[in-house]
């Protein structure tokens, strides 16, 4: 009876390790996650950092809002 119980426990452990390995194959590689990193820029008026895609580029400077764009560099 003890040998059968031991075989069942070993089988469950092997199955769990196999499932964990399969799940790890579905994750994207680290390099794919790093490609989503975006450059940060600083608002010329208030000096707040924000993603480049959200910034307003005007006159060679980046701004966080249209109001700061109108006010210009401090």
HELIX and SHEET records of a PDB file:
HELIX    1   1 UNK A    2  UNK A   26  1                                  25    
HELIX    2   2 UNK A   30  UNK A   34  1                                   5    
HELIX    3   3 UNK A   52  UNK A   54  5                                   3    
HELIX    4   4 UNK A   66  UNK A   71  1                                   6    
SHEET    1   A 2 UNK A  40  UNK A  42  0                                        
SHEET    2   A 2 UNK A  49  UNK A  51 -1                                        
SHEET    1   B 2 UNK A  56  UNK A  58  0                                        
SHEET    2   B 2 UNK A  61  UNK A  63 -1                                        
END                                                                             
